[in-house]
Amino acid sequence: MGEKAGPLLVEPFEVTLRDIEAARGAIQEVTWETPTVRFPTPDGKKLFLKLENLQRLGAFKIRGAWNRMSRMTEAERSRGVATISSGNHGLAVAWSAKHLGLPCRVYVPEGAAGPKVDAIRAQGAELREMTRGDLVQAHTEELWRTWPQTFIHPFAHPHIIAGQGTIGWELAEDLPDVRTILVPVGGGGLSSGIAIAVKARLPSVKVFGIQAEGAASLPRVFETRTPYRVERPVTIADGIRIGIILPQMADLLLRHLHGCYVVSDDDIRKAMRRLALEAKTVAEPAGAATFAAWERYHDQLEAPVAAVVSGGNVDPGLLAEIVRGS
Ligand SMILES: Cc1ncc(COP(=O)(O)O)c(C=O)c1O
C-alpha cells in the first residue's frame, strides 16, 4: 500500500497554548470567528458543526497562513514566498502575499484544475505544476530548503499549526462540555493545532483524526508509531489527499490525538449531501469527512461531538451531482 517516509531531517517541534493565544491576536485582523451550530440528530445526541467553510476564502487555511506570513522577518519577505498546495493553502498564501505586497509562487499537483486553481491565479500568484514524485521529494527530503523563495509550509511549521489551533480555542470557548472532536487530517497541521489548544483547556476531550480510505496514512502511523506515506493516494477529498505524514508531524499527532477513523468516498458523498440538505451548509469533500465519520462511528463516540467542517471550496459540478444524488 505504501512505504515509510524518509528519515527525520528536522528537530521535532512543540506548539503550546501560548503560541495559539499569540496566533489569535495576530490573525484577528484578517480572519473571521466562525459559528458552531447544532445538527439535528435523530437520537437527540448532541452533534455540533464548526463551520470553517464560512471562513474567509472558504476554508480554515487563512488562519495558519496569516499567522506565519504576517510574522515574517525582513529577510524572509525580501525573497518572496512559495508553497506547495492542492488548493486551499495555496489560496490563503496567495491572498496573504497579495496583502503583504510579496511575490508568490504556488506549486499545484500536475493536472490540477478547477475553481481552486482559478482562485489562486486570481490573487496574482504564479502557478507551477509539480508531479507526485517531485511533491513527495520536496516534502520528505525538504528540497524546498534549496528554493530561492521563503517556503510557507502547508502544515509542518509551528506558526502554521498555532494558527490552525485557534479553531480549537474557539471550540473550547463555544462548547465547554464537548467530549469528542473530529478533525480531517491531510499533513496534520489542523488536527495537531486543534488538539493542542483544546486539550490544554479541556484535558479530557478526545480528538480524533479523520482520513479518506484511499489516502489513509494516519492509521499506519498509529499502528507502527513511525511516519508513513501512501504511495498513490486516491480520494475525492483533495484537501486530505496528500497521504504523507512527516516524521515531526507523526510525533505531534501521536502525542496529541486520541486515535483516528477512516471513511470511504461514498461516505463522504453521502455526508456532503446531508450537510447540504439538512444542515443547509456547503462542504467540500475534505470538510464533510468528519460528518461522514460521525455518521459511521457515532455509536463509538462520546457526545457531545464536534465535527470540524474545514472547508467549502467544492467544484459546482461535483456539488450539483452529489446533491442530485446521481
Ligand atoms: C478543506 C481541508 N480540510 C482539511 C485539510 C487538512 O489539513 P492538514 O493538512 O493541516 O491536515 C485541508 C488541507 O489542505 C483542507 O484544505
Ligand as a Chemical Component Dictionary entry (heavy atoms), coordinates in Angstrom:
data_LIG
# 
_chem_comp.id                   LIG 
_chem_comp.type                 NON-POLYMER 
_chem_comp.pdbx_formal_charge   0 
_chem_comp.three_letter_code    LIG 
# 
loop_
_chem_comp_atom.comp_id 
_chem_comp_atom.atom_id 
_chem_comp_atom.alt_atom_id 
_chem_comp_atom.type_symbol 
_chem_comp_atom.charge 
_chem_comp_atom.model_Cartn_x 
_chem_comp_atom.model_Cartn_y 
_chem_comp_atom.model_Cartn_z 
_chem_comp_atom.pdbx_ordinal 
LIG C1 C1 C 0 -10.614 21.622 3.481 1  
LIG C2 C2 C 0 -9.422  20.997 4.118 2  
LIG N1 N1 N 0 -9.602  20.218 5.194 3  
LIG C3 C3 C 0 -8.564  19.634 5.817 4  
LIG C4 C4 C 0 -7.257  19.801 5.381 5  
LIG C5 C5 C 0 -6.135  19.099 6.094 6  
LIG O1 O1 O 0 -5.304  19.966 6.796 7  
LIG P1 P1 P 0 -3.852  19.497 7.257 8  
LIG O2 O2 O 0 -3.042  19.309 6.010 9  
LIG O3 O3 O 0 -3.349  20.571 8.130 10 
LIG O4 O4 O 0 -4.035  18.184 7.957 11 
LIG C6 C6 C 0 -7.017  20.622 4.261 12 
LIG C7 C7 C 0 -5.651  20.832 3.761 13 
LIG O5 O5 O 0 -5.431  21.355 2.703 14 
LIG C8 C8 C 0 -8.128  21.230 3.604 15 
LIG O6 O6 O 0 -7.952  22.019 2.531 16 
# 
loop_
_chem_comp_bond.comp_id 
_chem_comp_bond.atom_id_1 
_chem_comp_bond.atom_id_2 
_chem_comp_bond.value_order 
_chem_comp_bond.pdbx_ordinal 
LIG C1 C2 SING 1  
LIG C2 N1 SING 2  
LIG C2 C8 DOUB 3  
LIG N1 C3 DOUB 4  
LIG C3 C4 SING 5  
LIG C4 C5 SING 6  
LIG C4 C6 DOUB 7  
LIG C5 O1 SING 8  
LIG O1 P1 SING 9  
LIG P1 O2 DOUB 10 
LIG P1 O3 SING 11 
LIG P1 O4 SING 12 
LIG C6 C7 SING 13 
LIG C6 C8 SING 14 
LIG C7 O5 DOUB 15 
LIG C8 O6 SING 16 
# 
